[in-house]
Amino acid sequence: MTYQDKVKASKEVLTAIEAMGDGEVIEFTYGTDEHWKTKEITPKVYELRCRVYTIGGKAYSVSAQGSYTNDSMNIDKITSTTLRLYTYDMFRQRTTYSLPLYEMKIGITITETSN
């Protein structure tokens, strides 16, 4: 796949991310997951969350769907083909990952409600 093909394939996802408002969540699949017992292969589902701050603009994070632990990463940079993710462990060691937009399959957008 050429770079221009990657840019074209990433356009829909990039447009959806840029249009997100405060508290919105986009569900997407990326890669696969194997069930530990049945060995069934299913798409891995993630959530991309957006927060809008009055000072500093938007902040995004990605987490595994339904994860209530530290199973998430922040978005450092959005390019035309990738999301650059990062997180820090308990020893302040930075871990990074480049998530290709053209391999993401976006689903629904949800607006979170405050409790």
N, C-alpha and C positions, 0 to 999 in steps of 0.2 A: 504494500500500500504506500503510495507516494505521500509526501507531506500535504499536498493540496487535497488529496482524497481524505486524509485524516481531518483537515480543517473543515471540509464539507460535511463529513460524517459527525463532527462534533458540534456543528452549528445549532441544532435543535436543543441539545443539552445546555450549551452555553447561553442561549437566549432565555431558557427557563430559569437558570441560575441568576442571571442578571435582573430578571423581572421579579424575583422574590422580595417579599416584604417582611416586616418584623413578625416573628413567630411562625412563619411558614416553614413547612417541611416537605421536601420532595423525597418520595420513596424511589429507589432505583435498585437494579440488580447489577452485579458485577462478579464474574467468576462463578464457581460452584461450591457446594458444600456436600459432604458425604455423611449420611446419618450413621452414627457409631454402631448401631445394632443391625439395621436393615440393609445398610450399604447403599441405600437409595441416593442417587445424585440429584440435587435440586439447585436452582439458582440461589446464590447468596443475596439476601435483601439487606440494604442499608438505608439510612435516613440522612439526608443533608438538611441541616437546620440553618436558619438565618436569623440574626439579631441585628437590629438597626439601632445605633446609638446616636444621640444628639450631637455628641462630639466624637469624631473618629469614624463615622460612616458605618458600613456593614461589617459584620463578623460572621464567618461560617464555620460549621463543624460537621464531621461525618461520623456516624456511629452505626454499629450493627443494629438491625431492627430489634426492638424490644430489650435492648441492653440497658441495664440500670447500674452498670459498673463503670470502670474506667476504660471500657472498650470503645474509645472514640479518639479522633484526631482532629486538630484544628486545621483550617486551610490557610496556608501562608501566601499562596499566589495562585491566581487563575490565569492561565494562558489560553491561546486559541485551541489547544489540543489536550491540555492536562490540568488537573488540580494538583498542586503541590501541598502535601499534607505533612504535619509534624506533630509530635507529642514529646513530652519529657517523662522519664521514669522517676522512681523515687530517689535515684542518685544523681538527678539532674542531667542525665545523658539524653541527648536529643536523638530521636528516631525520625526519619523522613521516608516518604513514599510518594511516587508520582503515579497518580491515577489517571489513565487515559480516558478522556471524555468520549471518544469514539467507541469504546467498549462498554460504556454504561447504557443501560436500557431504562429510561425514566418511566415512572408509573404515575401515581396520583400526587397532587399537591394538597396538603392539609394545613389549615391554620390552627395553631395551638390556642387553647383557651386557658385563661388564668383561673386557678381555683380559689 
